[in-house]
């Protein structure tokens, strides 16, 4: 069967509009345009979400940069302060050792002087008796010699004193030199003058510089009449709370010198409005009455973080795949219309 091609100029506008094929083409074109618009809108929405995620990550990286700068600047200050304190403490130990050396040397010299004095007194008595004996032997008068000789014979024997020199030789042990009072670990440790805090009249204090995996943490301390409260705070949380979720499993340990006062472990998620996680009754104040400077140690058992945008369910991939098929179909239909 042969169909003669129909030219557009041979068909009137009324006939064209009333033609069912033209109507079907218009309908297909309308669907194609709508599908394309919906696909573009989905792409724009996906790009907006990705833009928000990139913005969130940029803020997080800037927060890391700020925390790194501040944390390590603080650490430099702590290092200088601690080394200066160590030098001062070593100087104190040096002065103490020199003082003990001087005292020991003086004790030995006093003992030596005492022994020398005893020997000297015996020496003087011996020389006196020698002189008297020699003079007596030179005496020419028999009566005087006899009388003095009897007296001379009755002189008590002179005892040469024994030497009792129990000197001290306990020189200082240089291996005992210590910087222990100032060996505070900077990593994950906060030193607090607890006595000053409890007597200051201030019931809340934020202290410390705890840097871990890009985040800077601090410890918030509170106290009432009976208990000390302790919380781990994420310093920059209010800058990233809108888009970041941080999960921390940590152990907080309180030490007074080598003595362990208390230790507790918690796992919490920083999410939404949050000023920290911890314990309202961390330790009874009765156990801190004799404490001065104490040490809080934070051990991070786990730290993970995620972005809210990445955690949200994603159905756009499937939508975009379907939209892609629709777009391909629309392009094919549009091509058919153009050919027609």
Helices and strands as residue ranges (DSSP letters): G 8-10, H 13-18, H 20-137, H 142-153, G 174-176, G 180-182, E 189-193, H 194-199, E 204-212, E 215-223, E 227-234, H 237-240, E 244-256, E 259-270, E 277-284, G 285-288, E 293-307, H 308-311, H 316-339
